Amino acid sequence: MGHGSASAIRFGSSKNIAFLLAPEGVEQIELTEPWQAVADAGDTPCLVSTKPGRIQAFDHLDKADTFAVDQVVSDASAEIYGCLVLPGGVANPDALRVDSGAVAFVREFFDAGKPVAAICHAPWTLVEADVLRGRTLTSWPSVRTDIRNAGGTWVDEQVMVCHDGPNTLITSRKPDDLKAFCAAFTAEFAKASARAAAGT
C-alpha cells in the first residue's frame, strides 16, 4: 500500500481523500482495500490520525501491519480534502470518538457538504459528531442502537447511500461488503469531484 504524503496533497483539491484513523485498532482490510480503490480511481489517499508516526492495524484481534501517518488531525481541515473515509475495527472509532479534534474534523465534512464513507464500527465516530439525525445508514449490527439513539435510521444492507442531509453518506456493514462499499463510495466521490470542478 503506497501512501499519500503532504507533498502530494494539492490544497483544496477534491481529489484528496482523507482516511481518519486512531493510532491503533483499525481493521487492516477496511483500510487497505478502500485505500487501493481511491488510488485506482486516480485520487490521492491521505492517512490522518490523532498522533504522528505510524498507526497499528489489526486483523481482528491480532496485530497486523503499521502504516505511516501523512497528517495529524490537529493540522488537518476538511478544506484540504474532497471526501472522508472512516474504516472500522472496534477500537479504532472508539478511540476517535473521545478525541475532540477527530470528532470536529468529521463534523466539518458534513457541514461542508462533502461525502463521507464509513464501514463496520466506524459510525460510532459519526454518533459522537451528532451528524446522524434524519440519516439512513448501516453498520456492524452492534452499533445499530447507538445509531437509532443518535436520530438515525439503521438498515441491514450491504451498502447504503444516503442523500437525505447536507452531504452524501455511504455506509457498509463488514469486511464482506468491501467490494460493494468501494464501488459505491468511489462512484459518489467521482460525482462530488466533478461537481467541485464545475464549481457547483
N, C-alpha and C positions, 0 to 999 in steps of 0.2 A: 504494500500500500504506500503510494507516494504521498507526500504531504504538501499542502499549500504552504506558503510562507508569507510573512509580512511583505516581502518584496514582490510577491506575485499578486497581492491584493491591489486592485485598481479602485481608488477611493470612489465610493458612491456607485460602484457598478452593480447592476442587478445580477451579474454573473458570479459574484462572490457568495458562496453558500456557507453559513456558519453551522458548525456541529458543536453543540454545547454539551460538555461532559464534566462530571466531577473528577477529582484526581484519581479515584478508583471506583470500580463497581459496575462499569458498563459491560453489557453482554457483547462480546467481541464481534460476533457476526452481525449484530444490529448496528455496529459502527462500520465495519469493513464493506459490507455489501452496498449500503446506501452511498458510502463514500465513493466506491467504484462507479456506481450509477451516475453520480454527479460528475465525476471526471469524464466518464464515457459520453456524457451529454455536452461536453466542452466547457463546463463551468469550473470554477475554482473552489474546491472544498477547503475549509479552514477550521482547524481544531481550536475551539475556545474553551478555556477551563478557568477554574477559580484560583489556580496556582500555576506558576511557570514550571517548566521542566518537562516531565513525561507523565502521562496518565497510565494507570494499570488496568488493563482489560481483563475480563473473566470469561471462562467457558463454564457457564452455570456457576458452581461454587469454587471452581479451580482457577488459580491464576493462569492467565494466558500471556499475550504479548503486551509490550508497552509501546506507546505512541507519543510523538513529540507534540507539545503544545505550540500552536502558532501565535496565539494572542491570549492574554489574561483578560477575563471578563471586565475587570475594573478599567481597562483601557479600550474596551470594545463598545461599539454603538450600532444599533440597527441601521443607522445611516450608511454604514460601510458595506452592509450586506443586502442582498436581494431577498433572501429566504433563510429559514432556520430549520434544521433537522435536530430532533431530540431522540436519540437512541435510548433503549431501555436498559434492563438489568435492575434488580431490586434495589441495590444500594445506591446506584447512580442518581436517580431522581430524588431519592430520599435525602441524599446529601445536598443536592442542588436546592431543594425547597427550603432549606434553612439558611441559605446564603442569599442575603437581601440583594446583592448585586446581580446574581444569576437570575433571580425572580424578576427584577426590574428589567433586565436585558430581554427576557422572554416577553414581558408585557409590552415593551417597545415595538415589537414586530406586529402585535395586534393593533396597537394604537396607530401605527404607520400603514396599516392595511396590507402588510406583506405576508405571503404564505408561510405556514408553519406545518411541518410534518412530524408526527410523534408515534412511536410504536411501543407496545407492550406496557411496561410500568411507567413510561415517560409522562403520561398525562398527570401523574402526581404533581409535577412541577407546574403544569397548567392550572391545576386546582389551587395551588398556592398563589399563583399570579392572579386569580379571580377573573379569568377570561372565558369561562365556560357557560355563563348564563345564556340560555337560548340556543346553545350549540348542540349538534348531534355528533357523537363520536363513539369509537370503540377503543378497547384496551385489553390488557390481560384481565381476566374475569374478576380478580380480587380487588381491582381498582374501581369497579362499577358503582359501588355505594358512595365512594368519595366523589365521583363524577356527578351522580344524582344529587348529592347533598350540596354540590357547588353550583347547581342550577342547570346542569347539562342533561341531555338525553342519551342513555347508553344503549348501543345496539350490538348484537353479536354478528358482525360481518367481517369478512376477510379484509376489506378496506372500505373506509367511509370517507367521502369527500363532502365537506360541509361548507356551503357558501352563505349560510344564514348568520352573517355577522360582518365585522369590519374587514375581515380577511378570509382567505381560504384556509381551512384546517383539514389536513389529511391524516388519518389515523389507521393503524392496524393492530392486531391482537398479539402476535407472537412471531418468532422466527420463521415458522412455516408459511407465514403470509408475506415474507420479504419480497418475493418476486412481484406480486401484485402491488405491494406498497411502493416499491421503487418505480414501477411503471406509472403508477398514479401520481406520485409526487413530482417526478421529472416532467410529466406532461403539464401539470399545474404550474411548476416553476417556469417552464418554457413560455406558457401563456403570460405569466406575470412579467417575464423579461421582455417579451415582445411589446406588452403594454407600456413598460417603462421606457423602452427605446423609442416608442411612438409619442411619448410624453403625455399619455392619457392615464 
